[in-house]
Amino acid sequence: MTQEERRDKLLALLRAAAGPLTGSHLSGVLGVTRQIIVGDVAVLRARGEQIVATPQGYLLYKPQVKAVHRSTVAVRHRTDK
């Protein structure tokens, strides 16, 4: 596996993850050292990927999209005088 293939797979793992993934877990899945993962994360960040490092592991920042709720209320006013 080339560096680029590994970085693509790393990014795919982070995109698919439901929560943070540890460097140890990622290194085991990708068959490299944890230090290689640290370097790959740095390269991906330099390319603009929003990877966040937390005490629980790495995760890809996914901005929360606020749902827009609109409602229409039909009103009929009486013309009392």
Number of C-alpha atoms within 10 A of each C-alpha: 9 7 10 10 10 16 19 14 16 19 19 12 16 19 15 10 13 9 13 16 18 18 20 15 13 21 17 12 12 17 12 13 13 17 12 16 21 14 12 19 22 14 13 16 13 10 9 9 14 15 18 13 17 11 7 11 15 20 22 20 13 9 7 6 6 6 6 6 5 6 6 5 6 5 6 6 5 6 5 4 3
